[in-house]
């Protein structure tokens, strides 16, 4: 059974901000003659590694809302400069927008079952979804 991860996107103000950061990193790698590989390094290797690599995604929480996801291409064990084992979550492109859903703060990553994951929006980020701010307001009113 496929499993997803969910993580706070610290520092990003919006999905556009995240996409801009990715584009800047990709452009810098291209200019340096390197192939760009987007990844996020975390402390722990998920125990459900096989389930995650069976089509799982990393859902990003931006400003208190689950806002987008990226398919997880790989989970690589790595060792940092201090010799501490880490997990590199390798992410595929593109960033896929999802129906915004409120999510409170937490540390690290958490598992997110497919049944609990918000649905994808269309390629333009449009559809029957409210804006992130409207989704936040609807959530506060108990309507979302």
Backbone as CSV, one residue per row, in Angstrom:
resi,resn,N_x,N_y,N_z,CA_x,CA_y,CA_z,C_x,C_y,C_z
1,UNK,0.840,-1.178,0.000,0.000,0.000,0.000,0.889,1.245,0.000
2,UNK,0.583,2.174,-0.863,1.349,3.414,-0.963,1.200,4.244,0.303
3,UNK,2.289,4.906,0.704,2.289,5.800,1.863,2.941,7.113,1.438
4,UNK,2.473,8.195,2.022,3.015,9.528,1.752,3.682,10.070,3.004
5,UNK,4.414,11.162,2.816,4.973,11.925,3.924,4.395,13.330,3.872
6,UNK,4.381,14.001,5.019,3.960,15.397,5.089,5.019,16.142,5.882
7,UNK,5.331,17.359,5.440,6.411,18.127,6.051,6.102,19.610,5.941
8,UNK,6.524,20.384,6.946,6.396,21.832,6.877,7.390,22.375,5.862
9,UNK,6.957,23.328,5.059,7.823,23.995,4.093,8.260,25.310,4.737
10,UNK,9.222,25.207,5.625,9.661,26.355,6.428,10.308,27.407,5.541
11,UNK,9.875,28.647,5.708,10.448,29.765,4.978,9.684,30.145,3.729
12,UNK,8.877,29.246,3.202,8.105,29.560,2.004,6.833,30.301,2.402
13,UNK,6.537,31.358,1.669,5.327,32.135,1.908,4.153,31.628,1.077
14,UNK,4.472,30.887,-0.011,3.441,30.402,-0.931,4.025,29.267,-1.766
15,UNK,3.151,28.621,-2.532,3.618,27.589,-3.460,4.515,28.228,-4.515
16,UNK,4.168,29.436,-4.943,4.996,30.146,-5.931,6.398,30.402,-5.382
17,UNK,6.472,30.698,-4.104,7.762,30.905,-3.455,8.591,29.617,-3.509
18,UNK,7.984,28.492,-3.198,8.659,27.187,-3.273,9.121,26.911,-4.698
19,UNK,8.243,27.139,-5.669,8.598,26.898,-7.069,9.745,27.808,-7.516
20,UNK,9.747,29.044,-7.037,10.826,29.972,-7.363,12.157,29.513,-6.804
21,UNK,12.136,29.016,-5.583,13.342,28.492,-4.946,13.891,27.319,-5.754
22,UNK,13.002,26.420,-6.168,13.420,25.261,-6.965,14.030,25.726,-8.290
23,UNK,13.375,26.685,-8.940,13.876,27.194,-10.227,15.251,27.841,-10.075
24,UNK,15.460,28.594,-8.995,16.768,29.219,-8.761,17.851,28.164,-8.579
25,UNK,17.561,27.150,-7.787,18.543,26.075,-7.575,18.847,25.342,-8.877
26,UNK,17.809,25.073,-9.658,18.006,24.371,-10.935,18.849,25.220,-11.894
27,UNK,18.582,26.523,-11.949,19.346,27.415,-12.831,20.809,27.488,-12.392
28,UNK,21.046,27.555,-11.088,22.422,27.605,-10.586,23.171,26.318,-10.930
29,UNK,22.488,25.171,-10.800,23.128,23.895,-11.140,23.444,23.831,-12.629
30,UNK,22.500,24.274,-13.453,22.720,24.258,-14.901,23.889,25.152,-15.287
31,UNK,23.952,26.336,-14.676,25.045,27.275,-14.960,26.397,26.681,-14.574
32,UNK,26.411,25.881,-13.506,27.648,25.244,-13.051,27.940,23.942,-13.796
33,UNK,27.046,23.570,-14.738,27.260,22.353,-15.518,26.884,21.076,-14.785
34,UNK,26.065,21.210,-13.752,25.629,20.043,-12.985,24.177,19.713,-13.294
35,UNK,23.825,18.474,-13.110,22.438,18.052,-13.203,21.768,18.381,-11.872
36,UNK,20.595,18.971,-11.942,19.902,19.354,-10.710,19.050,18.197,-10.201
37,UNK,19.184,17.929,-8.909,18.361,16.939,-8.230,17.831,17.600,-6.962
38,UNK,16.521,17.779,-6.892,15.945,18.391,-5.700,15.811,17.329,-4.613
39,UNK,16.258,17.702,-3.420,16.105,16.786,-2.293,15.957,17.580,-1.011
40,UNK,15.447,16.904,-0.023,15.340,17.463,1.316,15.972,16.445,2.260
41,UNK,16.900,16.895,3.078,17.574,15.989,4.012,16.885,16.062,5.366
42,UNK,16.633,14.906,5.937,15.960,14.808,7.226,16.728,13.846,8.134
43,UNK,16.368,13.842,9.389,17.128,13.065,10.357,16.892,11.557,10.269
44,UNK,15.665,11.162,10.015,15.307,9.748,10.100,14.898,9.178,8.744
45,UNK,15.321,7.943,8.506,14.856,7.200,7.339,13.489,6.609,7.701
46,UNK,12.471,6.865,6.877,11.162,6.274,7.169,11.219,4.753,7.161
47,UNK,10.556,4.149,8.124,10.515,2.678,8.169,9.641,2.115,7.052
48,UNK,8.675,2.911,6.610,7.783,2.483,5.524,8.392,2.843,4.164
49,UNK,9.694,2.672,4.026,10.415,3.064,2.815,9.815,2.449,1.552
50,UNK,9.572,1.151,1.568,9.046,0.475,0.379,7.677,1.010,-0.011
51,UNK,6.820,1.275,0.970,5.485,1.800,0.693,5.563,3.221,0.122
52,UNK,6.502,4.022,0.615,6.671,5.388,0.115,7.173,5.365,-1.328
53,UNK,8.116,4.476,-1.619,8.676,4.390,-2.968,7.727,3.719,-3.956
54,UNK,6.573,3.279,-3.471,5.542,2.686,-4.312,4.527,3.758,-4.734
55,UNK,5.031,4.938,-5.143,4.156,5.998,-5.641,3.802,7.070,-4.629
56,UNK,4.516,7.122,-3.509,4.221,8.114,-2.481,4.718,9.504,-2.843
57,UNK,4.161,10.499,-2.149,4.517,11.902,-2.356,4.871,12.549,-1.031
58,UNK,5.580,13.658,-1.124,5.825,14.521,0.022,4.850,15.688,-0.108
59,UNK,3.953,15.803,0.870,2.984,16.893,0.903,3.594,18.027,1.714
60,UNK,3.613,19.231,1.121,4.203,20.393,1.758,3.121,21.222,2.450
61,UNK,3.369,21.579,3.712,2.509,22.485,4.462,3.135,23.872,4.366
62,UNK,2.398,24.796,3.744,2.873,26.164,3.544,1.948,27.099,4.328
63,UNK,2.521,27.821,5.287,1.765,28.785,6.084,0.505,28.161,6.697
64,UNK,0.647,26.963,7.261,-0.450,26.314,7.970,-1.460,25.582,7.109
65,UNK,-1.181,25.466,5.801,-2.094,24.775,4.883,-1.333,23.740,4.068
66,UNK,-1.889,22.519,3.970,-1.335,21.563,3.013,-1.647,22.158,1.643
67,UNK,-0.614,22.494,0.886,-0.809,23.273,-0.337,-0.377,22.564,-1.613
68,UNK,0.594,21.664,-1.519,1.112,21.025,-2.724,1.833,19.738,-2.338
69,UNK,2.225,19.023,-3.383,2.969,17.786,-3.159,3.978,17.591,-4.274
70,UNK,4.949,16.739,-3.987,5.905,16.304,-4.995,6.085,14.806,-4.839
71,UNK,6.146,14.108,-5.963,6.372,12.664,-5.943,7.765,12.398,-5.378
72,UNK,7.855,11.405,-4.520,9.146,11.010,-3.948,9.803,10.025,-4.909
73,UNK,10.937,10.436,-5.469,11.658,9.609,-6.443,12.546,8.575,-5.760
74,UNK,13.087,8.939,-4.572,13.973,8.011,-3.873,14.148,8.463,-2.426
75,UNK,14.566,7.553,-1.606,14.954,7.822,-0.219,16.358,7.270,-0.060
76,UNK,17.337,8.164,-0.009,18.737,7.753,0.035,19.310,7.921,1.440
77,UNK,19.919,6.867,1.965,20.648,7.051,3.231,21.951,7.792,2.935
78,UNK,22.220,8.838,3.698,23.449,9.616,3.538,24.046,9.871,4.919
79,UNK,25.293,10.298,4.925,25.975,10.668,6.162,26.391,12.118,6.044
80,UNK,26.069,12.914,7.067,26.412,14.333,7.001,27.880,14.560,7.339
81,UNK,28.297,15.835,7.347,29.701,16.207,7.570,30.214,15.766,8.946
82,UNK,29.292,15.619,9.898,29.671,15.216,11.257,29.610,13.704,11.465
83,UNK,29.330,12.965,10.376,29.279,11.516,10.457,27.950,10.971,10.951
84,UNK,26.914,11.805,10.972,25.599,11.381,11.463,24.751,10.886,10.288
85,UNK,24.143,9.696,10.426,23.283,9.183,9.352,22.036,10.054,9.172
86,UNK,21.663,10.272,7.930,20.492,11.072,7.568,19.748,10.373,6.434
87,UNK,18.609,10.953,6.055,17.839,10.468,4.914,17.662,11.612,3.933
88,UNK,18.020,11.382,2.694,17.812,12.365,1.634,16.554,11.955,0.871
89,UNK,15.532,12.806,0.956,14.282,12.571,0.234,14.436,13.236,-1.131
90,UNK,14.560,12.437,-2.175,14.737,12.948,-3.536,13.349,13.177,-4.128
91,UNK,13.130,14.393,-4.632,11.808,14.804,-5.102,11.774,14.993,-6.607
92,UNK,10.686,14.543,-7.214,10.488,14.705,-8.658,9.758,16.017,-8.928
93,UNK,9.867,16.482,-10.148,9.134,17.663,-10.598,7.935,17.180,-11.399
94,UNK,6.870,17.896,-11.463,6.647,19.254,-10.974,6.072,19.251,-9.565
95,UNK,5.901,20.462,-9.036,5.152,20.662,-7.804,3.672,20.594,-8.200
96,UNK,2.923,19.745,-7.515,1.512,19.525,-7.837,0.664,20.172,-6.748
97,UNK,-0.168,21.108,-7.138,-1.034,21.784,-6.165,-2.176,20.863,-5.756
98,UNK,-2.540,20.973,-4.491,-3.643,20.171,-3.955,-4.690,21.097,-3.350
99,UNK,-5.861,20.554,-3.110,-6.918,21.305,-2.447,-6.398,21.732,-1.087
100,UNK,-6.298,23.038,-0.820,-5.731,23.487,0.454,-6.507,22.932,1.643
101,UNK,-5.740,22.471,2.623,-6.343,21.915,3.838,-5.503,22.368,5.028
102,UNK,-6.134,22.838,6.090,-5.380,23.298,7.257,-4.598,22.159,7.907
103,UNK,-3.451,22.510,8.425,-2.635,21.536,9.156,-1.823,22.311,10.190
104,UNK,-1.967,21.925,11.434,-1.239,22.584,12.514,0.241,22.261,12.482
105,UNK,1.018,22.960,13.302,2.465,22.770,13.315,2.870,21.413,13.898
106,UNK,4.004,20.927,13.448,4.601,19.685,13.940,6.067,19.725,13.564
107,UNK,6.849,18.856,14.169,8.279,18.804,13.858,8.576,17.606,12.984
108,UNK,9.579,17.765,12.136,10.011,16.656,11.286,8.979,16.340,10.219
109,UNK,8.922,15.092,9.820,7.929,14.644,8.859,6.981,13.694,9.568
110,UNK,5.850,13.460,8.965,4.859,12.507,9.457,4.373,11.696,8.267
111,UNK,3.868,10.498,8.561,3.220,9.709,7.516,1.858,10.323,7.207
112,UNK,1.436,10.198,5.954,0.121,10.664,5.528,-0.474,9.571,4.639
113,UNK,-1.505,8.932,5.148,-2.161,7.868,4.375,-2.845,8.473,3.154
114,UNK,-2.870,7.727,2.045,-3.522,8.249,0.831,-4.970,8.685,1.076
115,UNK,-5.694,7.967,1.916,-7.090,8.321,2.195,-7.210,9.668,2.911
116,UNK,-6.147,10.093,3.592,-6.156,11.362,4.326,-5.552,12.520,3.538
117,UNK,-5.028,12.240,2.363,-4.357,13.262,1.561,-5.385,14.067,0.766
118,UNK,-5.182,15.383,0.658,-6.108,16.191,-0.136,-5.964,15.878,-1.620
119,UNK,-7.047,16.040,-2.390,-6.981,15.746,-3.830,-6.178,16.798,-4.579
120,UNK,-5.645,16.393,-5.721,-4.911,17.299,-6.600,-5.865,18.288,-7.255
121,UNK,-5.325,19.472,-7.545,-6.039,20.442,-8.373,-5.592,20.243,-9.808
122,UNK,-6.195,20.955,-10.739,-5.758,20.817,-12.127,-4.385,21.463,-12.311
123,UNK,-3.818,21.355,-13.499,-2.451,21.808,-13.762,-2.246,23.300,-13.518
124,UNK,-3.295,24.090,-13.577,-3.176,25.525,-13.365,-3.467,25.901,-11.911
125,UNK,-3.665,24.891,-11.047,-3.954,25.190,-9.655,-5.368,25.690,-9.464
126,UNK,-6.201,25.433,-10.445,-7.582,25.901,-10.372,-8.512,24.705,-10.221
127,UNK,-9.737,24.982,-10.044,-10.732,23.939,-9.893,-11.757,24.420,-8.895
128,UNK,-12.269,23.527,-8.120,-13.287,23.880,-7.139,-12.673,24.283,-5.809
129,UNK,-11.402,24.623,-5.813,-10.708,24.912,-4.563,-10.744,26.388,-4.234
130,UNK,-10.920,26.695,-2.946,-10.793,28.086,-2.529,-9.319,28.471,-2.473
131,UNK,-9.049,29.764,-2.416,-7.675,30.220,-2.231,-7.192,29.766,-0.861
132,UNK,-5.875,29.720,-0.633,-5.393,29.317,0.695,-5.969,30.167,1.823
133,UNK,-6.095,31.473,1.594,-6.649,32.341,2.641,-8.122,32.031,2.893
134,UNK,-8.888,31.827,1.816,-10.299,31.480,1.982,-10.428,30.117,2.641
135,UNK,-9.569,29.158,2.274,-9.612,27.835,2.897,-9.342,27.948,4.392
136,UNK,-8.407,28.821,4.775,-8.097,29.036,6.187,-9.328,29.587,6.913
137,UNK,-9.979,30.575,6.299,-11.175,31.169,6.906,-12.317,30.165,7.006
138,UNK,-12.535,29.399,5.957,-13.580,28.376,5.992,-13.290,27.333,7.064
139,UNK,-12.032,26.987,7.211,-11.645,26.025,8.238,-11.920,26.565,9.635
140,UNK,-11.596,27.846,9.837,-11.841,28.454,11.148,-13.326,28.487,11.475
141,UNK,-14.175,28.556,10.440,-15.619,28.551,10.646,-16.181,27.126,10.736
142,UNK,-15.305,26.127,10.550,-15.737,24.732,10.600,-16.434,24.264,9.337
143,UNK,-16.221,24.963,8.230,-16.876,24.628,6.980,-16.003,23.846,6.014
144,UNK,-14.747,23.680,6.346,-13.833,22.938,5.471,-13.065,21.951,6.297
